[in-house]
């Protein structure tokens, strides 16, 4: 029984390594990157990738979900370990920006199957809106930020500021988002 659990844990680690490698390759080469590049980055054969993810869209969706989960799990951890709720919110927004700006071609790749895209978008909102809401609430209750900004509104604003970051090397999405989040501060 312990051997089975060890194998499952090992398989899960291997799958996570694959997802992280795919995400890294997607950042540099887009979602249409050759599977052999992902396999090389993960130090596995292409058959291993196909065993876990039979189609490219399966891999893209798995990477997307993996990154949404990482962003969702980071919120409570940041609230527990940061110097202040506002600092936690800022760190989480930076993770969210990283997530958004590294999605080269993801939307276009998934829009070809609108039902699948809609389901992923719902998953994204279901997982990340509560996290952002909790961070905003904690920062507002501490008196650090305004209390009249909702999570959807903030995430939509951040998302809009990230559009085009991959196609314009002179555009600094993170700087623009920092300006947006600075506007949340309560004047002292």
C-alpha positions in Angstrom: 0.0 0.0 0.0 2.8 2.4 0.9 4.5 1.6 -2.4 1.3 2.5 -4.3 1.1 5.9 -2.5 4.8 6.5 -3.3 4.2 5.8 -6.9 1.1 8.1 -7.0 3.1 10.9 -5.3 5.9 10.4 -7.8 3.5 10.4 -10.7 1.9 13.6 -9.4 5.4 15.3 -9.0 6.2 14.2 -12.6 2.9 15.7 -13.9 3.6 18.9 -12.0 7.1 19.0 -13.5 5.6 18.5 -17.0 3.1 21.3 -16.3 5.8 23.7 -15.1 8.0 22.9 -18.1 5.0 23.5 -20.5 4.2 26.8 -18.8 7.8 27.9 -19.2 7.9 26.9 -22.9 4.6 28.6 -23.5 6.0 31.9 -22.0 8.9 31.9 -24.5 7.3 30.2 -27.5 3.6 30.4 -27.2 1.1 27.6 -26.9 1.9 26.3 -30.3 5.5 25.4 -29.2 6.6 21.9 -30.4 5.9 19.1 -27.9 9.5 18.0 -28.2 10.6 21.4 -26.7 8.3 20.8 -23.7 9.6 17.3 -23.4 13.2 18.5 -23.5 12.5 21.1 -20.8 10.9 18.5 -18.6 13.6 15.9 -19.3 11.1 13.4 -20.5 10.2 11.8 -23.8 7.3 13.1 -25.9 5.4 9.8 -25.3 5.3 10.8 -21.6 3.6 14.0 -22.4 1.1 12.3 -24.7 0.4 9.7 -22.0 -0.7 12.4 -19.6 -2.1 14.8 -22.2 -3.4 13.1 -25.4 -4.0 16.4 -27.2 -2.5 19.9 -27.2 -5.7 21.4 -25.8 -5.5 18.9 -22.9 -2.0 20.2 -22.1 -3.0 23.8 -22.5 -6.0 23.4 -20.2 -4.0 21.5 -17.6 -1.3 24.3 -17.6 -4.0 26.9 -17.3 -5.7 25.1 -14.4 -2.4 24.4 -12.7 -1.5 28.1 -12.8 -5.0 29.2 -11.6 -4.6 26.8 -8.7 -1.2 28.2 -7.8 -2.6 31.7 -7.8 -5.6 30.7 -5.8 -3.5 28.9 -3.2 -1.1 31.8 -2.9 -3.7 34.3 -1.6 -4.3 32.8 1.9 -0.6 32.0 2.2 0.4 35.6 1.4 -2.2 36.9 3.9 -0.7 34.7 6.6 2.9 35.6 6.0 3.0 39.2 4.6 3.8 42.3 6.7 0.3 43.6 6.1 -2.9 42.8 4.1 -2.0 45.5 1.6 1.4 43.9 1.1 -0.3 40.5 0.6 -2.7 42.1 -1.9 0.2 43.6 -3.8 2.2 40.4 -4.0 -0.9 38.5 -5.1 -1.6 41.1 -7.8 2.0 40.6 -9.0 1.4 36.8 -9.3 -1.9 37.5 -11.1 -0.1 39.8 -13.6 2.5 37.1 -14.2 -0.3 34.7 -14.9 -2.0 37.0 -17.3 1.0 38.2 -19.3 2.3 34.7 -19.8 -0.7 33.5 -21.7 0.7 33.9 -25.2 -2.0 32.7 -27.6 -4.0 30.9 -24.9 -7.2 32.8 -25.5 -7.0 32.3 -29.3 -6.2 28.6 -28.9 -9.1 28.0 -26.6 -11.7 30.2 -28.3 -11.8 27.6 -31.1 -13.8 25.5 -28.7 -16.0 28.1 -27.0 -17.7 25.7 -24.6 -14.3 24.6 -23.3 -13.2 28.3 -23.1 -16.3 29.3 -21.3 -15.8 26.5 -18.7 -12.2 27.6 -18.1 -13.3 31.2 -17.7 -15.9 30.1 -15.2 -13.3 28.0 -13.4 -10.9 31.0 -13.3 -13.5 33.3 -11.8 -14.8 30.7 -9.3 -11.3 30.1 -8.0 -9.8 33.6 -8.1 -12.6 36.0 -7.3 -13.0 34.7 -3.7 -9.2 35.0 -3.2 -9.1 38.5 -4.4 -12.2 39.4 -2.4 -10.6 38.1 0.8 -7.4 40.1 0.1 -9.4 43.3 -0.6 -11.5 42.8 2.5 -8.5 42.3 4.7 -6.7 45.3 3.3 -9.9 47.5 3.6 -10.5 46.3 7.2 -7.0 47.2 8.1 -7.6 50.7 6.8 -4.9 50.5 4.1 -7.1 50.7 1.1 -10.5 52.0 0.0 -13.4 49.7 0.6 -15.4 50.5 -2.5 -13.6 48.4 -5.0 -14.8 44.9 -5.8 -12.7 41.9 -6.8 -14.2 41.5 -10.2 -13.7 45.2 -11.0 -10.0 45.1 -9.8 -9.2 41.9 -11.7 -10.9 43.2 -14.8 -8.8 46.4 -14.6 -5.6 44.4 -14.1 -6.5 42.2 -17.0 -7.2 45.1 -19.2 -3.8 46.7 -18.3 -2.1 43.4 -19.2 -3.5 43.3 -22.7 -0.8 43.8 -25.3 2.1 43.3 -22.9 3.3 40.4 -25.1 3.2 42.3 -28.3 4.8 45.6 -27.3 8.2 45.4 -25.7 8.0 49.0 -24.5 4.8 48.5 -22.6 5.3 47.7 -18.9 2.1 46.1 -17.6 3.5 45.6 -14.1 4.1 49.4 -13.8 0.6 50.2 -15.0 -0.9 47.8 -12.6 1.2 49.3 -9.8 -0.3 52.7 -10.6 -3.8 51.1 -10.5 -3.2 49.5 -7.1 -1.6 52.6 -5.7 -4.9 54.2 -6.4 -6.5 51.8 -3.9 -4.6 53.3 -1.0 -6.4 55.4 1.6 -4.9 58.9 1.6 -2.9 59.7 4.7 
